[in-house]
Amino acid sequence: MFRLLSIEFHKLKYNRASKILSIIYFGLLTSIALIAAIKFEFGSFKLHLADAGIFNFPYIWHFNTYIAAILKFFLLLVIVSMMSNEYSYKTLKQNLIDGLSKKEFILSKFYMVLAFALISTIFVFVVSLILGLMYSDYNELSIIFSDMEYLLAFFIKLLGFFSFGLFLGILIKRSAFAVAGMLVWLIGEGICKGFLYYNFRGQENSSEKVDWFMQFLPLEAMTNLIKEPFSRLGAVRTAANTMGEAFTKNYDVQFSAILMVLFWTFIFIYFSYKLLEKRDL
């Protein structure tokens, strides 16, 4: 494992574009801290986001992992770019000539995906912990380390998403087209969701039926891992209650969503290997 990882990090070291994108990605993850400085003033109404509870434990685990997951496209570019370079610079063929098997090559890419997801998760954990200790109203250990399942969900979400990107990179061979392929798939899932809503219109529990079908699609499964946290915020709930609205949404990380994303991760890695195995390089 470490030998294969060292090969991938060596390639990353000499890939300027990938290094720049990685730096931008982790820089943006760090910039989550800048949210604490955002203030809104509308006449007599003043809102300081850090004082609104977004960095309170344990809510911060939910909020920060959700925001950080939006930035995952930067590392997707790194992964598809590295895969594209394997074909462009013939390093894939050279690796195979040097004795690396196709299985080991796919494993090296998967280990890289695993490393990116793990490093990102640790990074978000450290940033969130520091922000929480600075701004949270609750600093008891039992509260600080509750809801940690959002970090697990974040890790699995990145793992599945990057594995999808790896599969597209091998399938399409060109980074720009691989990213476009991801966007086309995203649009396709959106169209499918709209079709289901149209098909179930007027029926009882139509939203639940649509959600049940959509949970089996890869990007929707990844989305289901970490649901939006904004309506969970105390200030939003208070405002909704004053208008007679009530939230009944379940924000927990669902075990079924974890299994679904792990299933798709396996599918992407397996078919990446099968594609590589059948190609004449």
Secondary structure, DSSP 8 states (H G I E B T S, - for coil): -HHHHHHHHHHHHT-HHHHHHHHHHHHHHHGGGGGGG-EEEETTEEEEGGGGTTTSTTHHHHHHHHHHHHTTHHHHHHHHHHHHHHHHT-HHHHHHHTT--HHHHHHHHHHHHHHHHHHHHHHHHHHHHHHHHHH-S---HHHHTSSTHHHHHHHHHHHHHHHHHHHHHHHH--HHHHHHHHHHHHHHHHHHHHHHHHHTTTSTTHHHHHHHHHTTSHHHHHHHHS---GGGSHHHHHHHHHTT-------S--HHHHHHHHHHHHHHHHHHHHHHHHS--
